[in-house]
């Protein structure tokens, strides 16, 4: 298995664990609705990364495009969840427009998965 796949799987595991931790913090914290959104983004996209890697490993997705989509999920979910989490605990975000940038990159990554499914793989 390529190193990039192993890295993505490890990152998905970290995202999943972080998502569960944020869900617990959201459930037990006062006015912690941002953490629920951050948790959901991490959990949903950790699963998406695992699915994308599985499809890549079977040759179902175009390799380069699918790999870009999977890493896009990692970066985008980290931006989105990181911004919301920092706002909750520190009172400020990562940088201006971090969460919307992450959200836009998530949309682009999902579209990339679609393109990777339709693009000829080229042997």
C-alpha positions as CSV (number, residue, x, y, z in Angstrom):
1,X,0.0,0.0,0.0
2,X,1.4,3.4,-1.0
3,X,2.7,5.7,1.8
4,X,0.1,8.4,0.8
5,X,-2.7,5.9,1.4
6,X,-1.3,5.0,4.8
7,X,-0.9,8.7,5.7
8,X,-4.5,9.4,4.7
9,X,-5.8,6.5,6.7
10,X,-3.8,7.7,9.8
11,X,-5.1,11.2,9.3
12,X,-8.7,9.9,9.0
13,X,-8.2,8.1,12.3
14,X,-7.0,11.3,14.0
15,X,-9.9,13.2,12.5
16,X,-12.3,10.5,13.7
17,X,-10.9,10.6,17.2
18,X,-11.0,14.4,17.3
19,X,-14.5,14.4,16.0
20,X,-15.7,12.1,18.8
21,X,-13.8,14.2,21.4
22,X,-15.5,17.4,20.1
23,X,-18.9,15.7,20.1
24,X,-18.4,14.9,23.8
25,X,-17.2,18.4,24.5
26,X,-20.3,19.8,22.7
27,X,-22.6,17.6,24.7
28,X,-21.1,18.6,28.0
29,X,-20.2,22.2,27.4
30,X,-22.4,25.3,27.7
31,X,-23.1,27.0,24.4
32,X,-20.9,24.7,22.5
33,X,-22.9,24.4,19.2
34,X,-19.8,25.3,17.2
35,X,-18.1,22.2,18.5
36,X,-21.0,20.0,17.2
37,X,-20.5,21.4,13.7
38,X,-16.7,20.9,14.0
39,X,-17.3,17.4,15.2
40,X,-19.6,16.6,12.3
41,X,-17.2,17.9,9.7
42,X,-14.4,15.8,11.1
43,X,-16.4,12.6,11.4
44,X,-18.1,12.8,8.0
45,X,-14.9,13.6,6.2
46,X,-12.8,11.0,8.1
47,X,-15.2,8.5,6.6
48,X,-15.0,10.1,3.2
49,X,-11.3,9.8,3.3
50,X,-11.4,6.1,4.1
51,X,-13.9,5.6,1.3
52,X,-11.8,7.5,-1.2
53,X,-8.7,5.6,-0.3
54,X,-10.6,2.3,-0.7
55,X,-11.8,3.4,-4.1
56,X,-8.3,4.5,-5.1
57,X,-6.8,1.2,-3.9
58,X,-9.2,-0.7,-6.1
59,X,-8.4,1.5,-9.1
60,X,-12.0,2.8,-9.3
61,X,-11.0,6.5,-9.1
62,X,-8.4,8.3,-11.2
63,X,-5.3,8.2,-9.0
64,X,-4.1,11.8,-9.0
65,X,-7.5,13.4,-8.9
66,X,-8.7,11.0,-6.2
67,X,-5.6,11.6,-4.1
68,X,-6.0,15.3,-4.4
69,X,-9.6,15.0,-3.3
70,X,-8.7,12.9,-0.3
71,X,-6.0,15.3,0.9
72,X,-8.4,18.2,0.1
73,X,-10.8,16.6,2.6
74,X,-8.1,16.5,5.3
75,X,-7.0,20.1,4.8
76,X,-10.5,21.5,4.4
77,X,-12.0,19.7,7.4
78,X,-9.0,20.8,9.5
79,X,-9.6,24.4,8.5
80,X,-13.3,24.3,9.1
81,X,-13.2,22.4,12.4
82,X,-10.0,24.1,13.6
83,X,-11.5,27.6,13.0
84,X,-14.8,26.7,14.9
85,X,-12.9,25.0,17.7
86,X,-10.5,27.9,18.2
87,X,-13.5,30.3,18.2
88,X,-15.1,28.3,20.9
89,X,-12.1,28.1,23.2
90,X,-9.9,31.1,22.3
91,X,-12.6,33.6,21.2
92,X,-11.0,34.1,17.7
93,X,-10.6,32.1,14.6
94,X,-7.6,30.7,12.7
95,X,-7.6,33.6,10.2
96,X,-10.3,35.6,8.4
97,X,-12.5,33.4,6.3
98,X,-10.9,30.1,7.5
99,X,-14.1,28.2,8.0
100,X,-15.6,29.4,4.6
101,X,-12.4,28.5,2.9
102,X,-12.5,25.1,4.4
103,X,-16.1,24.7,3.4
104,X,-15.4,25.8,-0.2
105,X,-12.5,23.3,-0.3
106,X,-14.8,20.5,0.9
107,X,-17.2,21.3,-1.9
108,X,-14.3,21.3,-4.4
109,X,-13.0,18.0,-3.0
110,X,-16.4,16.3,-3.4
111,X,-16.5,17.6,-6.9
112,X,-13.0,16.2,-7.5
113,X,-14.3,12.7,-6.3
114,X,-17.0,13.0,-9.0
115,X,-14.4,13.9,-11.6
116,X,-12.1,11.1,-10.5
117,X,-14.8,8.6,-10.9
118,X,-15.5,9.8,-14.5
119,X,-12.0,10.6,-15.7
120,X,-10.3,8.0,-17.8
121,X,-7.7,6.3,-15.7
122,X,-5.1,5.9,-18.5
123,X,-3.2,2.7,-18.3
